[in-house]
């Protein structure tokens, strides 16, 4: 606990200035800095086991700021019900396109089909895919990216997908299931 108190006295003002320069609300800045020190208490040896305490504190603060920005970015203001109806209309062609998915997925290589099925359909993380297949995380991410690209190309080609001026799916030609 002494290491945390020492770090608080040594780095709190500088850390607060760093965070306050990046968030508009001073109370939120104080809360984020307190969260940094709270995370320090969760370390096995507190900050006593950290070689460069200042660097660790600033890295945790940066990570918290990144998380904050990511969460804020995903918020979509909803004004009224007609806007929701418009969104539902936009999604209908994409949802209908799922009719083509089973056949097109079956036309992919076993490696691509496995990556798409495990990560995008079953919800396995890319790290879990890497662990399962004995790959590095970058290799697993590359495999999933390539598989998604080939799936998209096959969907566009086989189902004759057309896009509107904004790049959204507007229409396609359904394909019967294999053997049908």
C-alpha positions as CSV (number, residue, x, y, z in Angstrom):
1,X,0.0,0.0,0.0
2,X,2.9,2.3,0.7
3,X,4.0,2.0,-3.0
4,X,0.6,3.1,-4.1
5,X,0.6,6.1,-1.7
6,X,4.1,7.1,-2.9
7,X,3.0,6.8,-6.5
8,X,-0.1,8.9,-5.7
9,X,1.9,11.7,-4.2
10,X,4.5,11.5,-6.9
11,X,2.4,11.1,-10.1
12,X,-1.2,12.1,-9.3
13,X,-1.0,15.8,-10.3
14,X,0.8,15.0,-13.6
15,X,-1.6,12.1,-14.3
16,X,-4.7,14.2,-13.6
17,X,-3.4,17.0,-16.0
18,X,-2.8,14.3,-18.7
19,X,-6.3,12.9,-18.3
20,X,-8.1,16.2,-17.9
21,X,-6.6,17.5,-21.2
22,X,-8.4,14.6,-22.9
23,X,-11.8,14.6,-21.3
24,X,-14.2,17.6,-21.2
25,X,-15.6,16.9,-17.7
26,X,-13.2,17.5,-14.7
27,X,-15.2,15.1,-12.5
28,X,-14.8,12.4,-15.1
29,X,-11.0,13.1,-15.2
30,X,-10.8,12.6,-11.4
31,X,-12.8,9.4,-11.7
32,X,-10.5,8.0,-14.4
33,X,-7.4,8.8,-12.4
34,X,-8.9,7.1,-9.3
35,X,-9.7,4.1,-11.5
36,X,-6.0,4.0,-12.5
37,X,-5.0,3.8,-8.9
38,X,-7.7,1.3,-8.1
39,X,-6.3,-1.0,-10.8
40,X,-2.9,-0.6,-9.1
41,X,-4.4,-2.0,-5.9
42,X,-5.5,-5.1,-7.8
43,X,-1.9,-6.0,-8.8
44,X,-0.4,-8.9,-6.8
45,X,2.2,-6.7,-5.2
46,X,0.5,-3.4,-5.8
47,X,2.9,-1.0,-7.5
48,X,5.8,-2.3,-5.5
49,X,6.2,-5.1,-8.2
50,X,6.2,-2.6,-11.1
51,X,9.7,-1.4,-12.2
52,X,8.5,1.9,-13.8
53,X,5.5,3.0,-11.9
54,X,5.0,6.3,-13.8
55,X,5.0,4.5,-17.2
56,X,2.6,1.8,-15.8
57,X,0.2,4.5,-14.5
58,X,0.2,6.4,-17.8
59,X,-0.3,3.2,-19.8
60,X,-3.4,2.3,-17.7
61,X,-4.7,5.9,-18.1
62,X,-4.3,5.7,-21.9
63,X,-6.1,2.4,-22.0
64,X,-9.0,3.8,-19.9
65,X,-9.2,6.8,-22.2
66,X,-9.2,4.5,-25.3
67,X,-12.0,2.4,-23.8
68,X,-13.9,5.6,-23.0
69,X,-13.6,6.9,-26.6
70,X,-14.6,3.5,-28.0
71,X,-17.7,3.4,-25.9
72,X,-18.7,7.0,-26.8
73,X,-18.2,6.3,-30.5
74,X,-20.6,3.4,-30.5
75,X,-23.5,5.5,-29.2
76,X,-26.2,6.4,-31.8
77,X,-28.7,9.0,-30.8
78,X,-32.3,7.9,-31.5
79,X,-34.7,10.7,-32.1
80,X,-38.0,9.2,-32.9
81,X,-39.7,6.0,-34.3
82,X,-39.6,6.8,-38.0
83,X,-35.8,6.8,-37.8
84,X,-36.0,3.2,-36.4
85,X,-38.3,2.2,-39.3
86,X,-35.7,3.5,-41.8
87,X,-33.0,1.5,-40.2
88,X,-35.1,-1.6,-40.3
89,X,-35.8,-1.1,-44.0
90,X,-32.0,-0.7,-44.6
91,X,-31.3,-4.0,-42.9
92,X,-33.9,-6.0,-44.7
93,X,-31.8,-6.8,-47.9
94,X,-28.8,-7.8,-45.8
95,X,-30.9,-10.0,-43.6
96,X,-32.5,-11.6,-46.7
97,X,-29.0,-12.2,-48.1
98,X,-28.5,-14.7,-45.4
99,X,-30.5,-17.1,-47.6
100,X,-27.3,-17.4,-49.8
101,X,-25.0,-18.0,-46.9
102,X,-25.2,-21.7,-46.4
103,X,-24.5,-22.6,-50.0
104,X,-21.8,-20.0,-50.5
105,X,-20.2,-21.0,-47.2
106,X,-20.1,-24.6,-48.5
107,X,-18.3,-23.4,-51.6
108,X,-15.4,-22.0,-49.6
109,X,-12.2,-23.9,-48.8
110,X,-12.4,-25.9,-45.6
111,X,-9.9,-23.5,-44.0
112,X,-12.0,-20.4,-44.9
113,X,-15.2,-22.1,-43.8
114,X,-13.7,-23.1,-40.5
115,X,-12.5,-19.5,-39.8
116,X,-15.9,-18.0,-40.7
117,X,-17.9,-20.6,-38.8
118,X,-15.9,-20.5,-35.6
119,X,-15.4,-16.7,-35.4
120,X,-18.4,-15.2,-37.1
121,X,-21.1,-17.7,-36.6
122,X,-20.2,-19.4,-33.3
123,X,-18.7,-16.3,-31.8
124,X,-15.2,-17.7,-31.0
125,X,-12.6,-14.9,-30.4
126,X,-9.7,-14.7,-32.8
127,X,-7.4,-15.4,-29.9
128,X,-9.4,-18.6,-29.1
129,X,-9.2,-19.6,-32.8
130,X,-5.4,-19.1,-32.7
131,X,-5.1,-21.2,-29.6
132,X,-7.4,-23.9,-31.1
133,X,-5.5,-24.1,-34.4
134,X,-2.0,-23.6,-32.9
135,X,-1.5,-20.3,-34.7
136,X,-0.2,-16.9,-33.6
137,X,-2.8,-14.2,-33.0
138,X,-1.7,-12.3,-36.1
139,X,-1.9,-15.4,-38.2
140,X,-5.4,-16.2,-37.0
141,X,-6.5,-12.6,-37.7
142,X,-5.1,-12.8,-41.2
143,X,-6.8,-16.1,-41.8
144,X,-10.2,-14.6,-40.7
145,X,-9.7,-11.5,-42.8
146,X,-8.8,-13.5,-45.9
147,X,-11.8,-15.8,-45.3
148,X,-14.2,-12.9,-44.9
149,X,-12.9,-11.3,-48.0
150,X,-13.3,-14.5,-50.0
151,X,-16.8,-15.1,-48.5
152,X,-17.8,-11.5,-49.6
153,X,-16.4,-12.0,-53.1
154,X,-18.2,-15.4,-53.4
155,X,-21.5,-13.9,-52.1
156,X,-21.2,-11.0,-54.6
157,X,-20.4,-13.3,-57.5
158,X,-22.7,-16.2,-56.8
159,X,-25.7,-14.3,-55.5
160,X,-25.3,-11.4,-57.8
161,X,-25.3,-8.9,-55.0
162,X,-25.7,-5.2,-56.0
163,X,-24.9,-2.2,-53.9
164,X,-26.5,1.3,-53.7
165,X,-24.6,4.5,-54.0
166,X,-23.7,4.3,-50.3
167,X,-22.3,0.8,-50.6
168,X,-25.2,-0.9,-48.9
169,X,-26.7,-4.1,-50.2
170,X,-29.8,-3.2,-52.2
171,X,-30.6,-6.4,-54.0
172,X,-29.4,-9.9,-55.0
173,X,-30.5,-13.1,-56.7
174,X,-31.3,-15.9,-54.2
175,X,-29.6,-19.2,-54.9
176,X,-31.3,-22.5,-54.2
177,X,-29.6,-24.8,-51.7
178,X,-27.0,-27.2,-53.1
179,X,-28.6,-30.2,-54.7
180,X,-31.9,-28.3,-55.2
